[in-house]
C-alpha cells in the first residue's frame, strides 16, 4: 500500500468529493465535523446510521450509582450542524471496485471516499459473570449496587478479559462500588483481575503508579497478568488451571468484536486492518476509524483522533489541506472514582517512556471523558439538562 502522500500525488485534486460515512458514533460524527472544518464546500458528506440519537456512553458506568449521567443528543441536529445529510439505514456490503455501498434498506450509495466507523459489538466473555454493557448499565448493575448497600455482597470481582478492551470502566466500577460501600458503612472487598502488567500499563509508569496508589488507598486488590476463567457465578480461576478465588459476585468487561463488513478485509474477530493514516489496507479510497479498526486501543478519544487523521487524508484529496502525519494518538479521559474524579493523559505507547499523568480535578472542572476536537463542542455537557446544548 502506497503512503498517503503518494496517493495524493497520483490523483488530481478535485473541487468536490462526495464522502460517505458509515456509522454515526464518536468516530463518524467527529469525521463529519472535521471534514466540514477542513474542506468546507469541497466535500459533500452523507452519514448512514440506524439510530435517531447519539448517546454519550462513557458516563454510563456511573448510572447505577448516580443519576443523569448518560446524555442523549438528536442525531439529526448533529448532522445538520456538521452540514451532513443523514440517512437512516445500515451499511452491509462494500463494492470497492465500483465505489458503492449496499444497505439493508436496499439502497446502493455511491461515494468518492468512504469512511467506515461502524464500531464494535459487545459479547459476554464469561457465561457466569455479569457482563458490562454501557447501553444497559442500570438494568444490569442495579441489583449489585443494592446488594452492596445492604451488605449482601462482601467480595466483588471485576474481571478484564483478554484480548483487553479499554480497561478504565473496570477501575471506575471498582472504585465507585468501594466508595458506595464505605458511604453505607458496609464491608466490601473488591478485586480487579486484569491481563495488564500493572493498572493502566498502556500509559507510562507515572499514571499507572498513581492509579495503583489510589486503588491501594481504597483497599482494592489488583491481580495483574491475569488471564481468567469464570467456571461458576462465584469463582474466578487463573488461566489453565491456576488458583481459584471465591467471590459473592463477578462482574466482567465484554469481549469486543468488529463488524466483519462484507467487501472489506478483516481479521477473525471482524476488525478492519488500517495503515498509519487510517486507510484500509489494500483498498482504494476507503478509510476506517474508531473501534472497528484493528488499532488495539479501543477508546472514544483515540477513535476521534483517528477520525481526524482520516478526515485530513480525505480533505487532502480536494486540495483543501496537506496530508496528515501518521497516527500517533494521545490517550485522554476522566476516571470516575465515586469521589473526586481524576484526569488521565498520556501517549498510547505501551508504557515505554512517554509522559503521562493522573491528577485530581473537581467535578465542575472535569473535562469531557471523550476528548474530540471537532465533536465535543456540539455535545450535551455532563450535568446539562438541555438536549443539543454546546458542552
Secondary structure, DSSP 8 states (H G I E B T S, - for coil): ---HHHHHHTS---S-EEEEEE--SHHHHHHHHHHHHHHGGGEEEEEEES-SEEEEGGGGGGTTTSSS-SEEEEHHHHHHHTT-EEEE--EEEEETTTTEEEETTS-EEE-SEEEE----EEE-S-TTSEE--TTSHHHHHHHHHHHHHTT---EEEEE--SS----HHHHHHHHHHHHHHHHTT---EEEEE-SSSSTTTTS-HHHHHHHHHHHHHTTEEEE-S--EEEEETTEEEETTT--EEE-SEEEE--EEE----BTS---TT--B-B-TTSBBTT-TTEEE-STTBS-S---HHHHHHHHHHHHHHHHHHTTSS--------EEEEEE--SSS-EEEEEESSSSSS--EEEEE--TTT---SS--TTTGGGS--TT--STT---
